[in-house]
Amino acid sequence: MARKIPVLINRSGGTAAAMGDSLAELVTEAFAAAGRDITLELLDGGEIAEAARRHAGAPLIVVGGGDGTIAAAAAELVHTVSALAVLPLGTRNHFARQLAVPQDLAAAARLAVSGQRRRIDIGKAGDRVFVNNASFGIYTRFVRLRESRRLPKWIAAARAAWHILRRMRAQRFVLRLDGERQELVTPLLFVGNNEYSIALGRLGRRESMRDGRLSVCAVSAQMPLRLLAFATRAMVGLARPERDFEEFATVRDLVIEGEGHIEGAFDGELALMPLPLKLRSLPAALGVVTPREALSQTSALVTAASRMH
């Protein structure tokens, strides 16, 4: 008899919350249609890490929620034999999209049961794991303001962005990039797990999830209107490293020097971290479930996988 699959869901995630009282029934039906029985746990976001720790070592663990939820579970499954399958039940689901996980619940459940297991890199900042990226500077202030307002998310985001731009200031960072010291003045320091693209049609995509590298992007200090112009160019793939960034590089590790603490946004979740703070890549540290075949020519992970096999 096949072992029941543990399915851990953050019930307050954007898509999960929208399902309301039917969430448990819909998830159970999706896995039954895929031919597997599950042990379902509907949890608060803060309970995901403990639940993942409890199930660590199981061949397959399914986690439903957004990027922060997935990162919390991933932190407990790094360097274990468990494969993490994702149900995209958050708001933006960037990590699920990177893995080419279908946004439809039934299709995502089928993939969790029958997909291919691969190992990917994970980023780590101090003792904090991130699956997508870590940001410092104005983005952390944006997230704090957005989450403090009890408004529909898009309205809260727009108001927070306007507030931040009106009061924008650059921040001085002292970094060590693969051991080399560098001082930067930037409103936004972005560190991505693997190399991120800024090319036309590829913005925010990663060609590989196993390059053992971190992307480092420090936006040039600019006046608010010029920063808005940069954001517009970046969204349409017209950003240029020599014009728009103080630093644009890939490294194996970096250290943010200093004393005291620094606030960062890790996969969209805020945390206060002690300085100096070391960020590094953990190569092939996490097992995940992905499609067995390319869904399209633009699937970044499958492109990378085809190079590895």
C-alpha positions in Angstrom: 0.0 0.0 0.0 1.4 3.4 -1.0 2.5 5.6 1.9 0.2 8.6 2.4 1.8 11.9 1.2 2.1 14.7 3.8 0.5 17.9 2.4 1.2 21.0 4.4 -0.8 24.1 3.4 -0.6 27.7 4.7 -4.3 28.3 4.8 -3.8 32.1 4.9 -1.9 32.1 1.5 -3.6 34.3 -1.1 -5.1 31.5 -3.3 -5.6 29.2 -0.3 -7.5 31.8 1.6 -9.7 32.6 -1.4 -10.9 28.9 -1.4 -12.4 29.4 2.0 -14.1 26.5 3.7 -13.7 24.3 0.5 -9.9 24.3 0.7 -9.5 20.9 2.4 -12.1 19.2 0.1 -10.6 20.7 -3.1 -7.0 19.6 -2.1 -8.1 16.1 -1.1 -10.1 15.6 -4.3 -7.2 16.8 -6.4 -4.8 14.2 -4.9 -7.5 11.5 -5.1 -7.9 12.2 -8.8 -4.1 11.8 -9.1 -4.3 8.4 -7.4 -2.8 9.1 -4.0 -4.1 9.4 -0.5 -2.7 12.3 1.6 -2.3 13.4 5.2 -3.5 17.0 5.0 -2.5 19.7 7.5 -4.0 23.2 7.2 -1.7 25.5 9.1 -0.9 29.1 9.9 2.2 30.4 8.2 4.2 30.3 11.4 3.5 26.5 11.8 4.9 25.5 8.4 8.5 25.1 9.4 7.8 22.9 12.4 5.5 20.7 10.3 8.2 20.3 7.6 10.7 19.5 10.3 8.4 16.8 11.6 8.0 15.2 8.2 11.7 15.6 7.1 13.0 12.3 5.7 9.7 11.4 4.0 10.3 10.7 0.3 7.8 13.4 -0.7 6.5 16.4 1.1 3.9 18.7 -0.6 3.7 22.3 0.6 1.1 24.8 -0.5 1.5 28.5 -0.2 3.5 31.4 -1.5 7.2 32.0 -1.7 7.7 32.7 2.0 5.8 29.5 2.9 7.9 27.5 0.5 11.1 29.0 1.8 10.1 28.2 5.4 9.6 24.5 4.5 12.7 24.4 2.3 14.9 25.5 5.2 13.9 22.3 7.1 14.4 20.1 4.1 17.9 21.3 2.9 20.4 18.4 2.7 17.7 15.8 3.3 16.4 13.0 1.1 12.9 14.5 1.0 11.7 16.0 -2.3 9.6 19.2 -2.0 6.6 19.5 -4.3 4.8 22.9 -4.5 1.2 23.7 -4.7 0.9 27.4 -5.9 -1.5 28.6 -3.3 0.1 32.0 -2.5 -0.4 35.3 -4.2 2.5 35.6 -6.7 4.0 32.1 -6.6 7.3 33.1 -8.3 9.1 29.9 -7.2 6.3 27.6 -8.5 6.4 29.4 -11.8 10.2 29.0 -11.9 9.8 25.3 -11.5 7.1 25.2 -14.2 4.5 24.1 -11.7 1.0 24.5 -13.2 -1.1 27.2 -11.5 -4.2 24.9 -11.6 -4.6 22.9 -8.4 -5.5 19.6 -10.0 -2.6 19.8 -12.4 -0.2 20.8 -9.6 -1.3 17.7 -7.6 -0.7 15.4 -10.6 2.7 16.9 -11.0 3.5 16.4 -7.3 2.6 12.7 -7.6 4.2 11.9 -10.9 6.9 14.6 -11.7 10.6 14.2 -11.8 12.8 14.8 -8.8 15.8 17.0 -9.2 18.1 18.9 -6.9 18.5 22.6 -7.0 20.6 25.3 -5.3 19.3 27.3 -2.3 20.5 30.7 -1.1 21.4 31.3 2.6 21.8 34.5 4.5 23.2 33.8 7.9 20.8 31.2 9.2 18.0 32.3 6.9 17.2 30.3 3.7 15.8 31.9 0.5 14.6 30.2 -2.6 14.3 33.3 -4.8 16.0 36.3 -3.5 17.0 38.6 -0.6 16.7 42.4 -0.8 18.0 45.3 1.3 17.1 49.0 1.2 13.9 50.5 -0.2 12.2 47.1 -0.9 12.2 46.2 2.8 10.6 49.6 3.7 8.1 49.0 0.9 7.1 45.5 2.3 6.8 46.9 5.8 4.5 49.7 4.7 2.4 47.4 2.4 1.9 44.9 5.2 0.9 47.5 7.7 -2.1 48.7 5.8 -5.3 46.7 5.9 -6.2 47.3 2.3 -6.5 45.1 -0.8 -3.0 44.1 -1.6 -2.7 46.0 -4.9 -3.9 49.2 -3.3 -1.6 48.8 -0.3 1.3 48.1 -2.7 0.6 51.2 -4.8 0.4 53.5 -1.7 3.5 52.0 -0.2 5.4 52.5 -3.5 4.4 56.1 -3.7 5.3 56.8 -0.1 8.8 55.2 -0.5 9.5 57.0 -3.7 8.7 60.4 -2.2 11.0 59.7 0.8 13.6 57.6 -1.1 17.2 57.7 0.1 20.2 55.7 -0.9 22.0 53.5 1.6 25.7 52.8 2.0 26.8 49.2 1.9 30.3 47.8 2.6 30.4 44.4 0.8 32.9 41.6 0.3 32.2 40.0 -3.1 34.0 36.6 -3.2 36.4 38.2 -0.7 36.9 41.5 -2.5 35.9 44.6 -0.6 33.6 47.1 -2.2 31.6 50.1 -1.0 28.3 51.0 -2.7 25.7 53.7 -2.3 22.4 52.3 -3.6 18.7 52.5 -2.8 18.3 48.8 -3.4 20.6 45.8 -3.0 19.2 42.6 -4.6 20.8 39.2 -4.1 19.3 36.4 -6.2 19.5 32.6 -5.7 21.2 31.7 -9.1 21.7 34.1 -12.0 18.8 36.3 -12.8 18.2 37.7 -16.3 17.3 41.3 -17.1 17.0 40.6 -20.8 13.9 41.4 -22.9 11.3 38.7 -22.3 13.4 37.1 -19.7 13.1 39.5 -16.8 13.3 37.8 -13.4 13.9 34.3 -14.9 16.8 32.0 -14.1 18.3 29.9 -16.9 19.6 27.5 -14.3 18.8 26.6 -10.8 22.1 24.8 -10.4 24.8 27.3 -11.3 26.1 27.6 -7.7 26.0 31.4 -8.0 24.3 34.4 -6.5 23.2 37.4 -8.5 24.2 40.7 -7.0 22.4 43.8 -8.3 22.8 47.3 -6.8 20.6 49.9 -8.4 22.3 53.2 -9.1 21.4 56.1 -6.7 18.9 58.2 -8.6 16.2 60.8 -8.1 12.7 59.4 -7.8 11.6 60.1 -11.4 14.7 58.5 -12.8 14.2 55.5 -10.5 10.7 55.2 -11.9 12.1 55.4 -15.5 14.6 52.6 -14.5 11.8 50.4 -13.2 9.9 50.9 -16.4 12.9 50.0 -18.5 13.6 47.0 -16.3 10.0 45.7 -16.7 10.3 45.7 -20.5 13.8 44.2 -20.5 15.7 47.4 -21.4 17.8 47.9 -18.3 21.5 48.2 -18.9 24.1 47.2 -16.3 26.5 49.9 -17.2 23.8 52.6 -16.9 21.4 51.4 -14.3 23.5 49.5 -11.7 26.3 50.4 -9.4 27.1 46.7 -9.4 25.8 43.8 -11.5 27.7 40.5 -10.9 27.5 36.9 -10.0 29.4 35.6 -7.0 29.6 32.5 -4.9 29.2 34.4 -1.7 29.1 37.9 -0.3 29.3 39.5 3.1 27.5 42.7 4.1 29.9 44.3 6.6 29.0 46.4 9.6 27.8 46.3 13.2 24.4 45.9 14.7 21.6 44.6 12.5 20.2 45.0 9.0 16.6 44.5 7.8 16.2 42.3 4.8 13.3 40.9 2.8 13.8 37.2 2.1 11.4 35.8 -0.4 9.1 38.7 0.6 9.3 38.0 4.3 11.0 40.6 6.6 13.7 39.7 9.1 16.2 41.6 11.1 19.7 40.0 10.7 22.9 40.5 12.6 25.9 42.1 10.9 28.2 41.1 9.4 25.9 39.0 7.3 27.2 36.3 5.0 25.1 35.3 2.0 26.1 32.2 0.0 24.8 29.6 -2.4 24.2 26.0 -1.2 24.7 24.0 -4.4 22.2 21.1 -5.0 20.9 21.4 -1.5 17.2 20.9 -2.0 15.2 18.2 -3.8 12.2 19.4 -5.7 9.6 18.0 -8.1 9.4 19.4 -11.6 7.8 18.4 -14.9 9.4 15.4 -16.7 9.4 17.2 -20.0 9.7 20.8 -21.1 6.3 22.5 -21.1 7.7 25.3 -23.4 10.9 26.7 -24.7 10.7 29.4 -22.1 10.7 27.1 -19.1 13.9 28.2 -17.3 14.3 25.2 -15.0 13.7 22.6 -17.8 16.2 24.4 -20.0 18.7 24.0 -17.2 17.7 20.4 -16.6 18.2 19.5 -20.3 21.8 20.8 -20.0 22.4 18.5 -17.0 21.0 15.3 -18.3 
